[in-house]
Amino acid sequence: MENIILQNQAIGQSTWVDYIKRSMLVTGQLGGLVKKGVTGLTSNPTIFEKAITTSADYDAALTEVPDGDQPAIDIFETLAVEDIQGAADILRSIYDSTDGLDGYVSLEVAPALAHDSKRTVAEARRLFAMLRRPNVMIKVPATGPGVSAVRTLIGEGINVNVTLIFSLTMYQKVIEAYMSGLEDLVAVGKDPAKVASVASFFVSRIDTAVDAELLAIGGDAMNLMGKTAIANAQNAYAFFLSETSSDRFKALLSKGARPQRPLWASTSTKDPALPDTFYVDNLIGQDTVNTVPPATLDAILDHGTSADTLTGSGQRAKKHLESIASVGVDLDLITTNLLVDGLTAFSKSFDDLLAGIDRKRAELAKP
C-alpha cells in the first residue's frame, strides 16, 4: 500500500520538507525522503541558524575559511548557496519529470530587506543568478514592499516563494501580484511556463494567538478553540479556486502559465491536545503543497490520513470566521501582529546565525 505522502500526491498535494542540513545531502538522507515521496525543500534563517551553529556539519568548511576579516554574512552565504545547490541537484529529477511543477528548493532574502522593495528585487536577482539552478525559489515575505517585489520578480521569470502570509487580505494581494507579474512576462514575449511560485500561508500560529483570546473570553467562545487556523487556510483555498477559474487566469493558462499553489507552512502542532498531524490531515487538496519539519513528516508516514479535506470547505470556514468575529476576536489585527512577530523572529535568527558563525570560528581556531 502506498504511504500517505504518495496517497496525498494522487489527490494533488505535494509534500516538501521544511529543513536543511549539510549531512542530509551528503549521507543520502534527502534522497531517501525523495523515495518516500518528498518533492521539495524549504529553508529559513531559523533552520540555517540551528543547522550551522548546533551541529558539526559545517565545522570543516568553517575551518577552511582564511583568517582575516571576512564577514560572517559572506561565510553564511557561501555555505547556504552550496547547500541549496546540492539539494536542488538531488531534486532536479523531480523538477524534470514533473515539467517544473515540483522539485524546488527555497532560499530566503535577508530579513532586513522586508520593507524595501528595490533592495529585495536586487537581492533576489543576485541570489537567483548565483544559485544557477532552474529549480530554486527565492523567498520573499508578504509585506507591502515584498508583494510589490513579487510582481517584478515574476515578470522577470524568477521563481518566488511568497512567505509569512497570515491573512486573506494579504493573500489576495499576493495572487494579484503573481498574475500581474505573469502578464508582464507575457507582454515582453517570455514563456510563463518557465516560472513558478508558491504562496506560503502560515497555519498553526493562528490558533495559538486566537485560542488565547477565546480562552480569555471564556464561556461558549471556548467551543471555537482549535479551529481558526484550518478555517483561515480553507477560506484562502476557496479564494484560490475562484481566482484560478477566472477568465483572467484562464487567459494566462492558455499561454502555459501554472497556478501559484498555496503552500501550508507552520503545520507542526503547537497544542499538545491536538493530534500531531492535525494541520496536515485537514488541509489536503488539489494544487497545494504542505511543507513539514522532519518530526511531522515522520508522524505523517506513521499515522497520517489521506482524504481531500479542502474541496467544499469554504462555506464552513467562513461560518467559523464569522463566529469568532461575533465574540470579539479581531483576526485582522492578530494576523497583522503575527506578520510583525514572524519578521522579528527571522531577523533575530539571522542575527544569531551570524553571531554563531563568528563564535564557532573562534572556537574551532583554538588549539
RANOR-V725851 format. One record per residue. N is the residue number from 1. RES is the residue in one letter. SS is DSSP state (A for helix, B for strand, O for the rest). PHI is phi in whole degrees, -180 to 180 (NA if undefined). Layout:
BEGIN
N & RES & SS & PHI
N & RES & SS & PHI
END
This chain:
BEGIN
1 & M & O & NA
2 & E & O & -65
3 & N & O & -70
4 & I & A & -62
5 & I & A & -60
6 & L & A & -70
7 & Q & A & -66
8 & N & A & -66
9 & Q & A & -61
10 & A & A & -67
11 & I & A & -74
12 & G & O & 124
13 & Q & B & -108
14 & S & B & -94
15 & T & B & -113
16 & W & B & -112
17 & V & B & -105
18 & D & B & -96
19 & Y & O & -174
20 & I & O & -153
21 & K & O & -162
22 & R & A & -57
23 & S & A & -63
24 & M & A & -70
25 & L & A & -86
26 & V & A & -86
27 & T & O & -94
28 & G & O & 90
29 & Q & A & -62
30 & L & A & -65
31 & G & A & -60
32 & G & A & -66
33 & L & A & -67
34 & V & A & -60
35 & K & A & -64
36 & K & A & -85
37 & G & O & 120
38 & V & O & -67
39 & T & O & -125
40 & G & B & -172
41 & L & B & -148
42 & T & B & -122
43 & S & O & -137
44 & N & O & -156
45 & P & A & -58
46 & T & A & -65
47 & I & A & -65
48 & F & A & -66
49 & E & A & -60
50 & K & A & -68
51 & A & A & -64
52 & I & A & -80
53 & T & A & -94
54 & T & O & -115
55 & S & O & -131
56 & A & O & -94
57 & D & O & -58
58 & Y & O & -110
59 & D & A & -61
60 & A & A & -63
61 & A & A & -66
62 & L & A & -70
63 & T & A & -74
64 & E & O & -83
65 & V & O & -68
66 & P & O & -58
67 & D & O & -62
68 & G & O & 139
69 & D & O & -105
70 & Q & O & -64
71 & P & O & -63
72 & A & A & -60
73 & I & A & -66
74 & D & A & -70
75 & I & A & -64
76 & F & A & -59
77 & E & A & -60
78 & T & A & -61
79 & L & A & -65
80 & A & A & -65
81 & V & A & -62
82 & E & A & -61
83 & D & A & -67
84 & I & A & -64
85 & Q & A & -64
86 & G & A & -63
87 & A & A & -66
88 & A & A & -62
89 & D & A & -66
90 & I & A & -66
91 & L & A & -90
92 & R & A & -61
93 & S & A & -64
94 & I & A & -69
95 & Y & A & -56
96 & D & A & -68
97 & S & A & -72
98 & T & O & -99
99 & D & O & 57
100 & G & O & 86
101 & L & O & -75
102 & D & O & -130
103 & G & O & 89
104 & Y & O & -97
105 & V & B & -126
106 & S & B & -111
107 & L & B & -129
108 & E & B & -92
109 & V & O & -70
110 & A & O & -57
111 & P & A & -57
112 & A & A & -65
113 & L & A & -93
114 & A & O & -58
115 & H & O & -114
116 & D & O & -131
117 & S & A & -64
118 & K & A & -63
119 & R & A & -71
120 & T & A & -63
121 & V & A & -60
122 & A & A & -63
123 & E & A & -69
124 & A & A & -63
125 & R & A & -59
126 & R & A & -64
127 & L & A & -66
128 & F & A & -63
129 & A & A & -69
130 & M & A & -68
131 & L & A & -71
132 & R & O & 54
133 & R & O & -136
134 & P & O & -72
135 & N & O & -105
136 & V & B & -118
137 & M & B & -121
138 & I & B & -97
139 & K & B & -85
140 & V & B & -127
141 & P & B & -73
142 & A & O & -85
143 & T & O & -93
144 & G & A & -57
145 & P & A & -63
146 & G & A & -64
147 & V & A & -64
148 & S & A & -61
149 & A & A & -66
150 & V & A & -59
151 & R & A & -59
152 & T & A & -62
153 & L & A & -67
154 & I & A & -62
155 & G & A & -65
156 & E & O & -102
157 & G & O & 83
158 & I & O & -97
159 & N & O & -67
160 & V & B & -131
161 & N & B & -106
162 & V & B & -84
163 & T & B & -111
164 & L & B & 59
165 & I & B & -92
166 & F & O & -120
167 & S & O & -114
168 & L & A & -65
169 & T & A & -58
170 & M & A & -69
171 & Y & A & -62
172 & Q & A & -61
173 & K & A & -68
174 & V & A & -65
175 & I & A & -63
176 & E & A & -60
177 & A & A & -64
178 & Y & A & -64
179 & M & A & -67
180 & S & A & -65
181 & G & A & -63
182 & L & A & -63
183 & E & A & -64
184 & D & A & -63
185 & L & A & -64
186 & V & A & -64
187 & A & A & -63
188 & V & O & -99
189 & G & O & 83
190 & K & O & -97
191 & D & O & -87
192 & P & A & -68
193 & A & A & -70
194 & K & A & -90
195 & V & O & -123
196 & A & O & -136
197 & S & B & -154
198 & V & B & -128
199 & A & B & -112
200 & S & B & -83
201 & F & B & -97
202 & F & B & -83
203 & V & O & -111
204 & S & A & -61
205 & R & A & -63
206 & I & A & -62
207 & D & A & -64
208 & T & A & -57
209 & A & A & -76
210 & V & A & -68
211 & D & A & -63
212 & A & A & -62
213 & E & A & -72
214 & L & A & -63
215 & L & A & -65
216 & A & A & -68
217 & I & A & -69
218 & G & O & 74
219 & G & A & 63
220 & D & A & -65
221 & A & A & -60
222 & M & A & -68
223 & N & A & -69
224 & L & A & -91
225 & M & O & -68
226 & G & O & 77
227 & K & O & -126
228 & T & A & -73
229 & A & A & -61
230 & I & A & -64
231 & A & A & -62
232 & N & A & -62
233 & A & A & -70
234 & Q & A & -64
235 & N & A & -64
236 & A & A & -65
237 & Y & A & -66
238 & A & A & -62
239 & F & A & -67
240 & F & A & -57
241 & L & A & -63
242 & S & A & -67
243 & E & A & -71
244 & T & A & -76
245 & S & O & -100
246 & S & O & -75
247 & D & A & -61
248 & R & A & -61
249 & F & A & -75
250 & K & A & -61
251 & A & A & -64
252 & L & A & -71
253 & L & A & -61
254 & S & O & -66
255 & K & O & -97
256 & G & O & 107
257 & A & O & -66
258 & R & O & -118
259 & P & O & -64
260 & Q & O & -85
261 & R & B & -67
262 & P & B & -66
263 & L & B & -117
264 & W & B & -86
265 & A & B & -116
266 & S & O & 54
267 & T & O & -105
268 & S & O & -78
269 & T & O & -81
270 & K & O & -90
271 & D & O & -89
272 & P & O & -63
273 & A & O & -77
274 & L & O & -96
275 & P & O & -60
276 & D & O & -73
277 & T & O & -112
278 & F & A & -55
279 & Y & A & -83
280 & V & A & -99
281 & D & A & -59
282 & N & O & -96
283 & L & O & -134
284 & I & O & -105
285 & G & O & -171
286 & Q & O & -66
287 & D & O & 61
288 & T & B & -131
289 & V & B & -132
290 & N & B & -124
291 & T & B & -103
292 & V & B & -130
293 & P & O & -71
294 & P & A & -54
295 & A & A & -64
296 & T & A & -69
297 & L & A & -61
298 & D & A & -62
299 & A & A & -66
300 & I & A & -60
301 & L & A & -65
302 & D & A & -83
303 & H & A & -150
304 & G & O & -71
305 & T & O & -118
306 & S & O & -130
307 & A & O & -165
308 & D & O & -73
309 & T & O & -104
310 & L & O & -102
311 & T & O & -60
312 & G & O & 80
313 & S & O & -93
314 & G & A & -60
315 & Q & A & -66
316 & R & A & -63
317 & A & A & -65
318 & K & A & -62
319 & K & A & -63
320 & H & A & -66
321 & L & A & -64
322 & E & A & -67
323 & S & A & -66
324 & I & A & -70
325 & A & A & -66
326 & S & A & -68
327 & V & O & -96
328 & G & O & 107
329 & V & O & -87
330 & D & O & -96
331 & L & A & -66
332 & D & A & -61
333 & L & A & -66
334 & I & A & -62
335 & T & A & -69
336 & T & A & -62
337 & N & A & -66
338 & L & A & -66
339 & L & A & -64
340 & V & A & -61
341 & D & A & -63
342 & G & A & -64
343 & L & A & -63
344 & T & A & -64
345 & A & A & -65
346 & F & A & -68
347 & S & A & -64
348 & K & A & -64
349 & S & A & -62
350 & F & A & -66
351 & D & A & -64
352 & D & A & -63
353 & L & A & -61
354 & L & A & -65
355 & A & A & -65
356 & G & A & -67
357 & I & A & -63
358 & D & A & -62
359 & R & A & -64
360 & K & A & -70
361 & R & A & -62
362 & A & A & -65
363 & E & A & -66
364 & L & A & -70
365 & A & A & -79
366 & K & O & -71
367 & P & O & -60
END
